[in-house]
């Protein structure tokens, strides 16, 4: 569906995108995550044809999006990170205004707009003024507006920003429905756990580069494996410390009472092998387990300033 090849963007001397490469399959919900200024919005605007890159290529369904941007805009629905000002417009008037921009008029426009407002759970707000809607309702209305021309690709910039838990849940359910309808969806956020609940795959950006990319379950596994390993000792602490210092999978080690806390670069099977090794060396332990951690910890580690 979408292929990005060597995408680079300079703003003056500032490098916003640094030779970005990415492929997104049809029907995916893909999440861009990264701190502010990482290059997420720049990438999205280039894909939408709203911004020209310094270099690189973008292909949508095999078509060069940079050379044929005008025709491809009909295949893209874009929800920016700001709603805009629409004084004295009712929600249905707002929808019909955008429908007219795509050549929909009269009964066809009305039926399309009513169907989309029902899809985003706003069918009871057709006569409400846009400015009087809550932030969550405005976000859903903006999403409905982006669908009036039935695009194949949806691009949402920070759609859940500032929403309360109920509004985030509603947005997540709507996106699931759109995925079932065959839409390909790209979402950006600076909160990794938020995207993990919505997306099938995610990419973490830092300073214009994609530093981590994969399926959500793969990212979750990496988050788990990034957590410290805790070994609770019964006896022979000094021997246990020397044994762990010899292990190439141990990156660093600290002592907490009768426990060893270490960064262990291994999976569950290797932890099992480690337990066997303690038994074979007759070093008594109560148990070995990963300490609790989460996706936020992984995100902070990956996007931390400086080189690792």
Secondary structure, 3 states (H helix, E strand, C coil): CEEEEEEEEEECCEEEEEEEEEEECCCCEEEEECCCCCCHHHHHHHHHCCCCCCEEEEEECCEECCCCHHHHHHHEEEECCCCCCCCCCEHHHHHHHHHHHCCCCHHHHHHHHHHHHHHCCCHHHCCCEHHHCCHHHHHHHHHHHCCCCCCCEEEEECCCCCCCHHHHHHHHHHHHHHHHCCCEEEEEECCHHHHHCCCCEEEEEECCEEEEEEEHHHHHHHHHHCCCEEEEECCCHHHHHHHHHCCCCEEEEEEECCEEEEEECCCHHHHHHHHHHHHHCCCCEEEEEECCCCHHHHHHHHHCCCCC
